[in-house]
Amino acid sequence: MISSEFLGYAVLFAMAVVVGLIVFLLVVGPLRRLLGANSRLEQARSFFTRSLFIILMLAAMAPVAGKGVTVKEGSPFLEVVWQAAGRLNDVLLYVGLYLFGFVVVMTVLAAALGRYRD
């Protein structure tokens, strides 16, 4: 039988990965359009897209690593899910902070290279 703590950690980890993927899918389209607007950045499109994916996945998984969900043995599955969902606060904070930093860097890059159009 699978323990409640392992099940809670698995649910928490899966929810963190899903949050990272959702944010990536929402941001990747505008990022590609931004990089395609400048001909000098067109070759860097795949690099920055992959970098964003790696940053968001690591930012989503970082607060989950080493933290478990503590529930009593024999607790209903929904209690495990609610405890895991309560820990998503840190995941959303990390993803938001790293996304903000990435947007700042990309804005500075686009502004600096914006005048170099072919």
Stockholm file with secondary structure:
# STOCKHOLM 1.0

chainA/1-118         MISSEFLGYAVLFAMAVVVGLIVFLLVVGPLRRLLGANSRLEQARSFFTRSLFIILMLAAMAPVAGKGVTVKEGSPFLEVVWQAAGRLNDVLLYVGLYLFGFVVVMTVLAAALGRYRD
#=GR chainA/1-118 SS CCCHHHHHHHHHHHHHHHHHHHHHHHHHHHHHHHHHTSTTTGGGHHHHHHHHHHHHHHHHHTTTTTCCCCCCTTCCHHHHHHHHHHTHHHHHHHHHHHHHHHHHHHHHHHHHHTTCCC
#=GC SS_cons         CCCHHHHHHHHHHHHHHHHHHHHHHHHHHHHHHHHHTSTTTGGGHHHHHHHHHHHHHHHHHTTTTTCCCCCCTTCCHHHHHHHHHHTHHHHHHHHHHHHHHHHHHHHHHHHHHTTCCC
//
